[in-house]
Amino acid sequence: FTTYRGRPLHPKTLNQTKYVESLLKNPVTIATGPAGTGKTFLAVVVACQRLLSGEIEKIILTRPAVEAGESLGFLPGDMVQKVDPYLRPIYDSLYECLGMEKVTTFIQAGRIEIAPLAFMRGRTLNDAFIVLDEAQNCTLAQLKMFLTRIGRNSQMAVGGDVTQIDLKPGSSGLVRLIHILKNTEGVQISRFGNEDIIRNPIVERILKAFEKNESEDKTQN
């Protein structure tokens, strides 16, 4: 698969390779790890590949709108304006893969849907590749609701970073979900580490410095 500019896209680490293999094979893939490891981007790449090849009818991309402790009611504007800041990183991944023009066309045709998690309730999602981003900001009940939306000929990718939880302590359901589903057939758990970060190398060095500082703080306390 290549970007719309013709740049080839492929996994760059062993964990990324195993993750892509799972996305191609399993109905549900759950990935945890720090920012920049490709959890969402690689899932979007696989989803775009499947959409363009005709294997699925649509891509559904979602995330909970709870970052920074804001609820949708406190944001100005209509629904689209309210959720847009939360969904912006997903748009960025799509634009990289397909280009803005094609993404816009697919959205208008209903082939790509980008919506907050609350809009998944009560639906059955058939012939789709469904990506849940920022899953660490979901409760266990929300994750159960999401996962049980999967319909025929559909796949789900769930990604999150358990060190970046914006919910109240104890509210995140991602770690509990992994424990519950760890031995479930058709569900693959992928774990990424700092060595899988594929952004500018400075990101990994910054994260390591923060980790060192946090461990020093714990030692002093």
C-alpha positions in Angstrom: 0.0 0.0 0.0 1.2 3.5 -0.8 0.1 7.0 0.4 -1.7 9.1 -2.1 1.7 10.8 -2.8 3.1 7.3 -3.7 5.2 6.8 -0.6 5.2 3.1 0.4 3.7 2.2 3.7 4.9 -0.8 5.6 5.6 -1.9 9.2 8.9 -0.8 10.5 9.3 -3.0 13.6 8.6 -6.6 14.5 5.7 -5.6 16.8 4.2 -3.5 14.0 4.6 -6.5 11.6 2.7 -8.8 14.0 0.1 -6.1 14.5 -0.6 -5.7 10.8 -0.8 -9.5 10.4 -3.4 -9.6 13.2 -5.4 -6.8 11.6 -5.5 -8.8 8.4 -6.4 -12.1 10.1 -8.4 -11.6 13.3 -11.9 -10.2 13.8 -10.6 -8.1 16.8 -7.2 -6.7 17.5 -6.5 -4.7 20.7 -3.2 -2.7 20.8 -1.7 -0.8 23.7 1.4 1.3 23.8 2.8 4.9 23.7 2.0 7.6 21.2 3.8 7.3 17.9 3.9 3.5 17.7 1.5 3.3 14.8 -1.5 1.8 16.6 -4.1 4.0 14.8 -2.2 4.8 11.7 -1.5 1.2 10.7 -5.1 0.2 11.4 -6.3 3.1 9.1 -3.8 1.9 6.4 -5.2 -1.6 6.5 -8.8 -0.3 6.5 -8.1 1.9 3.5 -6.5 -1.0 1.7 -9.5 -3.2 2.3 -11.9 -0.4 1.2 -10.1 0.3 -2.0 -9.9 -3.5 -2.8 -13.7 -3.9 -2.3 -13.3 -6.3 0.6 -15.4 -4.0 2.8 -18.1 -1.5 2.2 -17.1 1.2 4.7 -14.6 2.4 7.3 -15.8 3.5 10.6 -13.4 5.5 12.8 -14.4 6.5 16.3 -13.0 7.7 19.7 -14.4 8.8 23.0 -14.9 12.6 23.3 -13.6 12.9 26.9 -10.0 14.1 26.5 -8.9 16.9 28.7 -11.9 16.4 30.9 -14.3 18.2 28.6 -17.8 16.9 27.9 -19.5 17.6 24.5 -22.1 19.8 26.1 -19.5 22.4 27.1 -18.1 22.7 23.5 -19.6 25.4 21.2 -21.3 24.7 17.9 -23.3 21.8 16.3 -22.4 18.1 16.6 -19.8 18.2 13.8 -18.0 21.2 15.3 -18.2 19.7 18.8 -16.5 16.4 17.9 -14.1 17.7 15.3 -11.2 18.5 17.6 -11.4 15.0 19.1 -11.4 13.3 15.7 -8.7 15.5 14.1 -5.9 12.9 14.5 -8.0 10.3 12.6 -8.6 12.7 9.7 -4.8 13.2 9.6 -4.2 9.5 9.2 -6.9 9.2 6.5 -5.5 12.2 4.5 -2.0 10.7 4.6 -3.3 7.4 3.1 -5.9 8.6 0.6 -5.5 12.4 0.2 -8.0 15.0 1.3 -10.1 14.9 -2.0 -10.7 11.1 -1.9 -11.4 11.2 1.9 -14.0 13.9 1.3 -15.6 12.0 -1.5 -15.8 8.8 0.6 -17.3 10.6 3.6 -19.9 12.2 1.4 -20.8 8.8 -0.1 -21.0 7.3 3.4 -18.1 4.9 2.7 -16.0 6.5 5.5 -17.7 7.5 8.8 -16.0 9.4 11.5 -18.0 9.8 14.7 -17.7 9.8 18.5 -18.2 6.5 20.3 -21.6 7.5 21.7 -22.9 7.3 18.1 -22.1 3.5 17.9 -24.8 2.5 20.4 -27.6 0.3 19.1 -26.0 -0.4 15.7 -24.8 -3.5 14.0 -21.8 -2.8 11.8 -21.6 -5.1 8.8 -19.0 -5.2 6.0 -16.9 -2.6 7.8 -13.4 -2.0 9.2 -14.0 -0.3 12.5 -11.2 1.5 14.4 -11.5 2.7 18.0 -8.8 5.2 19.0 -8.0 6.4 22.5 -9.6 3.4 24.1 -7.9 4.1 27.4 -10.6 6.8 27.8 -13.4 4.3 27.6 -15.1 2.6 30.5 -15.5 -1.2 30.4 -19.2 -0.7 29.7 -18.4 1.5 26.7 -15.8 -1.0 25.4 -18.3 -3.9 25.7 -20.9 -1.8 23.9 -18.5 -1.1 21.1 -17.2 -4.6 20.6 -20.6 -6.1 20.5 -21.5 -3.8 17.5 -19.4 -6.0 15.2 -21.4 -7.6 12.4 -20.8 -10.0 9.5 -17.6 -9.6 7.4 -16.3 -6.9 9.8 -13.1 -6.3 11.8 -12.3 -4.1 14.7 -9.0 -2.5 15.8 -8.9 -1.0 19.3 -6.0 1.1 20.3 -5.0 2.9 23.5 -2.2 4.1 25.7 -2.8 3.2 29.4 -0.3 5.8 30.5 -2.5 8.6 29.0 -5.9 8.1 30.8 -8.0 11.3 31.1 -10.8 9.6 33.1 -11.1 9.5 36.9 -8.8 6.9 38.5 -10.2 3.4 38.2 -12.7 4.4 35.4 -10.7 3.2 32.4 -11.8 -0.2 31.1 -8.9 -1.0 28.7 -6.6 -3.0 31.0 -9.6 -4.9 32.4 -10.8 -5.6 28.8 -7.4 -7.1 27.9 -7.5 -9.3 30.9 -11.1 -10.5 30.1 -10.4 -11.2 26.4 -6.8 -12.4 26.6 -7.7 -16.1 25.9 -10.6 -15.4 23.5 -10.3 -17.0 20.0 -10.3 -14.3 17.3 -9.0 -11.6 19.6 -5.3 -10.7 19.4 -3.6 -8.5 21.9 -0.7 -6.4 20.6 1.7 -4.6 22.9 4.0 -1.8 21.7 6.9 -0.3 23.5 9.1 2.8 23.2 11.2 0.9 20.7 8.2 0.9 18.3 7.9 4.7 18.1 8.3 5.8 14.5 8.0 9.5 14.9 11.0 11.8 15.1 13.6 9.9 17.3 13.5 12.8 19.8 10.0 11.6 20.9 11.5 8.4 22.3 14.3 10.3 24.0 11.7 12.7 25.6 9.6 9.8 26.8 12.6 8.0 28.3 13.6 11.3 30.1 10.1 11.6 31.6 10.1 7.9 32.7 13.5 8.4 34.4 12.2 11.5 36.1 9.0 9.7 37.3 11.0 6.8 38.7 13.4 9.2 40.5 10.3 11.0 42.0 8.9 7.7 43.3 12.3 6.8 44.8 12.5 10.2 46.6 9.0 9.8 47.9 
